Amino acid sequence: MELSFESMETPALTKAQLAELLFEQIGLNKRESKDMIDAFFDLIADSLVEGEDVRISGFGNFQIRTKAPRPGRNPRTGEAIPIEARRVATFHASHKLKDQIQGDTN
């Protein structure tokens, strides 16, 4: 299935635009399309919050990484400020996605 992105005004792909594409190209009604997109991203977010990796074949991996506390600096004042430990989401593109971005469509 080929998706068309020609009608997008902004360079960012939004959840509303994804729902519109489902409506136009798959035939779901607008409410079903929005609910499906919301459920998809909720599932990804919930999995990451639980500490589970999310792997989307041919696209990439989302992972949660715990960053250690470290010293930081206020750029305005130069004052030293401790940065607390925190969890961050990371994304690593698959080789297939990297190849598509580079134009290699093998």
MDTraj code that builds the backbone (N, CA, C; nanometers):
import mdtraj as md
import numpy as np

residues = "MET GLU LEU SER PHE GLU SER MET GLU THR PRO ALA LEU THR LYS ALA GLN LEU ALA GLU LEU LEU PHE GLU GLN ILE GLY LEU ASN LYS ARG GLU SER LYS ASP MET ILE ASP ALA PHE PHE ASP LEU ILE ALA ASP SER LEU VAL GLU GLY GLU ASP VAL ARG ILE SER GLY PHE GLY ASN PHE GLN ILE ARG THR LYS ALA PRO ARG PRO GLY ARG ASN PRO ARG THR GLY GLU ALA ILE PRO ILE GLU ALA ARG ARG VAL ALA THR PHE HIS ALA SER HIS LYS LEU LYS ASP GLN ILE GLN GLY ASP THR ASN".split()
xyz = np.array([
    [0.0842, -0.1170, 0.0000],
    [0.0000, 0.0000, 0.0000],
    [0.0889, 0.1236, 0.0000],
    [0.0637, 0.2158, -0.0883],
    [0.1401, 0.3391, -0.1025],
    [0.0615, 0.4545, -0.0431],
    [0.1243, 0.5291, 0.0488],
    [0.0594, 0.6442, 0.1091],
    [0.1069, 0.7708, 0.0404],
    [0.0160, 0.8644, 0.0189],
    [0.0494, 0.9910, -0.0449],
    [0.0580, 1.1016, 0.0590],
    [0.1674, 1.1749, 0.0572],
    [0.1872, 1.2842, 0.1519],
    [0.1887, 1.4194, 0.0811],
    [0.1408, 1.4256, -0.0421],
    [0.1480, 1.5474, -0.1213],
    [0.0646, 1.6611, -0.0636],
    [-0.0443, 1.6291, 0.0053],
    [-0.1360, 1.7328, 0.0519],
    [-0.0948, 1.7938, 0.1853],
    [0.0168, 1.7499, 0.2426],
    [0.0580, 1.8013, 0.3729],
    [0.1213, 1.9394, 0.3571],
    [0.0741, 2.0362, 0.4395],
    [0.1265, 2.1720, 0.4323],
    [0.2560, 2.1862, 0.5102],
    [0.2724, 2.1113, 0.6179],
    [0.3895, 2.1253, 0.7036],
    [0.4822, 2.0063, 0.6844],
    [0.6111, 2.0243, 0.7146],
    [0.7039, 1.9132, 0.6989],
    [0.6870, 1.8057, 0.8058],
    [0.6127, 1.8341, 0.9139],
    [0.5909, 1.7358, 1.0194],
    [0.4646, 1.6561, 0.9895],
    [0.4703, 1.5267, 1.0162],
    [0.3534, 1.4406, 1.0000],
    [0.2839, 1.4325, 1.1354],
    [0.1588, 1.4772, 1.1415],
    [0.0861, 1.4821, 1.2680],
    [-0.0084, 1.3622, 1.2812],
    [-0.0552, 1.3403, 1.4048],
    [-0.1525, 1.2337, 1.4281],
    [-0.2806, 1.2607, 1.3488],
    [-0.3205, 1.3859, 1.3380],
    [-0.4404, 1.4204, 1.2611],
    [-0.4220, 1.3857, 1.1133],
    [-0.3019, 1.4088, 1.0605],
    [-0.2753, 1.3751, 0.9210],
    [-0.2730, 1.2241, 0.9008],
    [-0.2179, 1.1501, 0.9975],
    [-0.2206, 1.0044, 0.9881],
    [-0.3646, 0.9532, 0.9872],
    [-0.4485, 1.0084, 1.0736],
    [-0.5894, 0.9680, 1.0781],
    [-0.6584, 1.0011, 0.9462],
    [-0.6269, 1.1153, 0.8898],
    [-0.6856, 1.1548, 0.7605],
    [-0.6422, 1.0581, 0.6503],
    [-0.5152, 1.0154, 0.6525],
    [-0.4678, 0.9183, 0.5529],
    [-0.5411, 0.7849, 0.5664],
    [-0.5652, 0.7399, 0.6911],
    [-0.6427, 0.6168, 0.7113],
    [-0.7837, 0.6330, 0.6562],
    [-0.8432, 0.7477, 0.6790],
    [-0.9771, 0.7756, 0.6295],
    [-0.9807, 0.7721, 0.4765],
    [-0.8859, 0.8434, 0.4133],
    [-0.8854, 0.8561, 0.2679],
    [-0.8437, 0.7285, 0.1956],
    [-0.7409, 0.6610, 0.2452],
    [-0.6808, 0.5525, 0.1682],
    [-0.7231, 0.4136, 0.2123],
    [-0.7743, 0.3992, 0.3336],
    [-0.8154, 0.2665, 0.3797],
    [-0.9663, 0.2572, 0.3870],
    [-1.0320, 0.3701, 0.4088],
    [-1.1773, 0.3698, 0.4102],
    [-1.2399, 0.3636, 0.5481],
    [-1.1585, 0.3738, 0.6534],
    [-1.2161, 0.3806, 0.7870],
    [-1.2878, 0.5144, 0.8009],
    [-1.3913, 0.5194, 0.8868],
    [-1.4523, 0.6506, 0.9067],
    [-1.3585, 0.7354, 0.9922],
    [-1.3862, 0.8655, 0.9981],
    [-1.2924, 0.9576, 1.0644],
    [-1.2757, 0.9260, 1.2123],
    [-1.3821, 0.8880, 1.2803],
    [-1.3750, 0.8560, 1.4227],
    [-1.2897, 0.7300, 1.4438],
    [-1.3115, 0.6264, 1.3614],
    [-1.2319, 0.5033, 1.3722],
    [-1.0843, 0.5322, 1.3446],
    [-1.0584, 0.6157, 1.2458],
    [-0.9205, 0.6497, 1.2101],
    [-0.8503, 0.7182, 1.3265],
    [-0.9158, 0.8166, 1.3864],
    [-0.8575, 0.8881, 1.4994],
    [-0.8366, 0.7942, 1.6175],
    [-0.9355, 0.7105, 1.6460],
    [-0.9241, 0.6162, 1.7577],
    [-0.8105, 0.5172, 1.7360],
    [-0.7922, 0.4715, 1.6118],
    [-0.6860, 0.3755, 1.5822],
    [-0.5479, 0.4394, 1.6014],
    [-0.5309, 0.5610, 1.5533],
    [-0.4032, 0.6316, 1.5692],
    [-0.3756, 0.6561, 1.7169],
    [-0.4770, 0.7033, 1.7905],
    [-0.4599, 0.7282, 1.9337],
    [-0.4237, 0.5992, 2.0075],
    [-0.4907, 0.4892, 1.9751],
    [-0.4639, 0.3610, 2.0409],
    [-0.3221, 0.3131, 2.0106],
    [-0.2778, 0.3319, 1.8874],
    [-0.1432, 0.2913, 1.8468],
    [-0.0374, 0.3648, 1.9301],
    [-0.0488, 0.4980, 1.9393],
    [0.0504, 0.5744, 2.0132],
    [0.0373, 0.5543, 2.1638],
    [-0.0840, 0.5331, 2.2134],
    [-0.1023, 0.5021, 2.3557],
    [-0.0341, 0.3706, 2.3904],
    [-0.0453, 0.2713, 2.3028],
    [0.0177, 0.1416, 2.3256],
    [0.1702, 0.1554, 2.3306],
    [0.2255, 0.2329, 2.2397],
    [0.3705, 0.2562, 2.2393],
    [0.4124, 0.3272, 2.3678],
    [0.3415, 0.4343, 2.4036],
    [0.3761, 0.5115, 2.5234],
    [0.3627, 0.4265, 2.6492],
    [0.2543, 0.3498, 2.6605],
    [0.2340, 0.2653, 2.7782],
    [0.3443, 0.1611, 2.7912],
    [0.3852, 0.1028, 2.6800],
    [0.4925, 0.0034, 2.6822],
    [0.6233, 0.0655, 2.7282],
    [0.6533, 0.1851, 2.6795],
    [0.7761, 0.2527, 2.7203],
    [0.7733, 0.2915, 2.8678],
    [0.6584, 0.3370, 2.9156],
    [0.6453, 0.3722, 3.0575],
    [0.6705, 0.2498, 3.1446],
    [0.6265, 0.1334, 3.0986],
    [0.6481, 0.0086, 3.1724],
    [0.7915, -0.0418, 3.1615],
    [0.8741, 0.0240, 3.0803],
    [1.0141, -0.0150, 3.0654],
    [1.0379, -0.1163, 2.9549],
    [0.9360, -0.1433, 2.8740],
    [0.9492, -0.2394, 2.7640],
    [0.9999, -0.1677, 2.6387],
    [1.0859, -0.2354, 2.5638],
    [1.1295, -0.1839, 2.4347],
    [1.0159, -0.2012, 2.3347],
    [1.0099, -0.1120, 2.2365],
    [0.9110, -0.1223, 2.1291],
    [0.9877, -0.1368, 1.9994],
    [0.9679, -0.2488, 1.9306],
    [1.0357, -0.2750, 1.8039],
    [0.9322, -0.2788, 1.6922],
    [0.9509, -0.1924, 1.5931],
    [0.8624, -0.1903, 1.4772],
    [0.9475, -0.2345, 1.3583],
    [0.9204, -0.3549, 1.3108],
    [0.9993, -0.4152, 1.2045],
    [1.0051, -0.3242, 1.0817],
    [1.1252, -0.3038, 1.0305],
    [1.1445, -0.2217, 0.9124],
    [1.1431, -0.0724, 0.9412],
    [1.1216, -0.0333, 1.0664],
    [1.1169, 0.1082, 1.1028],
    [1.2221, 0.1419, 1.2068],
    [1.2155, 0.0767, 1.3241],
    [1.3165, 0.1030, 1.4254],
    [1.2732, 0.0597, 1.5638],
    [1.3563, 0.0928, 1.6620],
    [1.3340, 0.0539, 1.8009],
    [1.3255, 0.1764, 1.8900],
    [1.2269, 0.1752, 1.9788],
    [1.2163, 0.2748, 2.0841],
    [1.2586, 0.2067, 2.2125],
    [1.3424, 0.2746, 2.2909],
    [1.3899, 0.2164, 2.4161],
    [1.3892, 0.3244, 2.5241],
    [1.3799, 0.2801, 2.6485],
    [1.3936, 0.3693, 2.7630],
    [1.5343, 0.3510, 2.8176],
    [1.6026, 0.4622, 2.8403],
    [1.7376, 0.4597, 2.8940],
    [1.7388, 0.5438, 3.0215],
    [1.8051, 0.4957, 3.1233],
    [1.8183, 0.5714, 3.2468],
    [1.9501, 0.6473, 3.2436],
    [1.9405, 0.7791, 3.2547],
    [2.0605, 0.8625, 3.2557],
    [2.0997, 0.8896, 3.4007],
    [2.2254, 0.8811, 3.4286],
    [2.2779, 0.9023, 3.5635],
    [2.2757, 1.0512, 3.5977],
    [2.2737, 1.0808, 3.7277],
    [2.2835, 1.2225, 3.7661],
    [2.4198, 1.2769, 3.7248],
    [2.4250, 1.4072, 3.6970],
    [2.5502, 1.4675, 3.6533],
    [2.5487, 1.6160, 3.6848],
    [2.6654, 1.6762, 3.6899],
    [2.6690, 1.8210, 3.7128],
    [2.6313, 1.8941, 3.5847],
    [2.5584, 2.0035, 3.5997],
    [2.5203, 2.0866, 3.4863],
    [2.5523, 2.2312, 3.5156],
    [2.5210, 2.3190, 3.4225],
    [2.5506, 2.4598, 3.4399],
    [2.4386, 2.5421, 3.3771],
    [2.3905, 2.6429, 3.4502],
    [2.2925, 2.7362, 3.3961],
    [2.3627, 2.8207, 3.2907],
    [2.3208, 2.8144, 3.1638],
    [2.3929, 2.8866, 3.0587],
    [2.3837, 3.0385, 3.0741],
    [2.2795, 3.0876, 3.1401],
    [2.2637, 3.2316, 3.1573],
    [2.3562, 3.2876, 3.2647],
    [2.3626, 3.2158, 3.3774],
    [2.4384, 3.2682, 3.4916],
    [2.5729, 3.1988, 3.5120],
    [2.5887, 3.0805, 3.4535],
    [2.7110, 3.0042, 3.4739],
    [2.7110, 2.9277, 3.6052],
    [2.6020, 2.9365, 3.6803],
    [2.5908, 2.8692, 3.8093],
    [2.5832, 2.7177, 3.7913],
    [2.6569, 2.6452, 3.8749],
    [2.6544, 2.4986, 3.8711],
    [2.5213, 2.4497, 3.9274],
    [2.4581, 2.3580, 3.8545],
    [2.3281, 2.3029, 3.8950],
    [2.3346, 2.1514, 3.8770],
    [2.2963, 2.0748, 3.9787],
    [2.2954, 1.9294, 3.9606],
    [2.1770, 1.8874, 3.8723],
    [2.2027, 1.7976, 3.7800],
    [2.0969, 1.7411, 3.6961],
    [2.0668, 1.6027, 3.7518],
    [1.9413, 1.5811, 3.7885],
    [1.9022, 1.4560, 3.8524],
    [1.8967, 1.3408, 3.7524],
    [1.9018, 1.2200, 3.8055],
    [1.8867, 1.1010, 3.7221],
    [1.7484, 1.1056, 3.6586],
    [1.7370, 1.0556, 3.5364],
    [1.6077, 1.0574, 3.4678],
    [1.6016, 0.9485, 3.3639],
    [1.4813, 0.9190, 3.3226],
    [1.4598, 0.8215, 3.2154],
    [1.4283, 0.8969, 3.0867],
    [1.4891, 0.8552, 2.9771],
    [1.4649, 0.9194, 2.8481],
    [1.4309, 0.8128, 2.7443],
    [1.3487, 0.8513, 2.6479],
    [1.3155, 0.7624, 2.5370],
    [1.4166, 0.7854, 2.4252],
    [1.4648, 0.6771, 2.3663],
    [1.5561, 0.6876, 2.2529],
    [1.4960, 0.6120, 2.1361],
    [1.5350, 0.6511, 2.0152],
    [1.4901, 0.5832, 1.8940],
    [1.6108, 0.5513, 1.8094],
    [1.6172, 0.4281, 1.7605],
    [1.7227, 0.3862, 1.6698],
    [1.6555, 0.3346, 1.5442],
    [1.6828, 0.3989, 1.4319],
    [1.6229, 0.3595, 1.3047],
    [1.6777, 0.2249, 1.2593],
    [1.5921, 0.1460, 1.1942],
    [1.6366, 0.0176, 1.1402],
    [1.7237, 0.0424, 1.0172],
    [1.7979, -0.0604, 0.9780],
    [1.8808, -0.0493, 0.8576],
    [1.7936, -0.0241, 0.7353],
    [1.6774, -0.0855, 0.7319],
    [1.5858, -0.0673, 0.6184],
    [1.5420, 0.0785, 0.6080],
    [1.5057, 0.1411, 0.7203],
    [1.4665, 0.2815, 0.7202],
    [1.5844, 0.3704, 0.6821],
    [1.7025, 0.3411, 0.7362],
    [1.8213, 0.4191, 0.7017],
    [1.8491, 0.4122, 0.5520],
    [1.8346, 0.2931, 0.4932],
    [1.8561, 0.2774, 0.3496],
    [1.7531, 0.3575, 0.2692],
    [1.6265, 0.3573, 0.3140],
    [1.5226, 0.4339, 0.2446],
    [1.5531, 0.5824, 0.2509],
    [1.5991, 0.6312, 0.3654],
    [1.6318, 0.7723, 0.3802],
    [1.7456, 0.8107, 0.2871],
    [1.8428, 0.7205, 0.2695],
    [1.9563, 0.7472, 0.1823],
    [1.9226, 0.7287, 0.0343],
    [1.8019, 0.6772, 0.0056],
    [1.7617, 0.6592, -0.1330],
    [1.7928, 0.5229, -0.1897],
    [1.8411, 0.4309, -0.1080],
    [1.8728, 0.2947, -0.1513],
    [1.7505, 0.2083, -0.1270],
    [1.6680, 0.1862, -0.2284],
    [1.5425, 0.1119, -0.2120],
    [1.5561, -0.0331, -0.2560],
    [1.6552, -0.1030, -0.2068],
    [1.6763, -0.2448, -0.2422],
    [1.5662, -0.3299, -0.1900],
])
top = md.Topology()
chain = top.add_chain()
for i, resn in enumerate(residues, 1):
    res = top.add_residue(resn, chain, resSeq=i)
    for name in ("N", "CA", "C"):
        top.add_atom(name, md.element.get_by_symbol(name[0]), res)
traj = md.Trajectory(xyz[None], top)
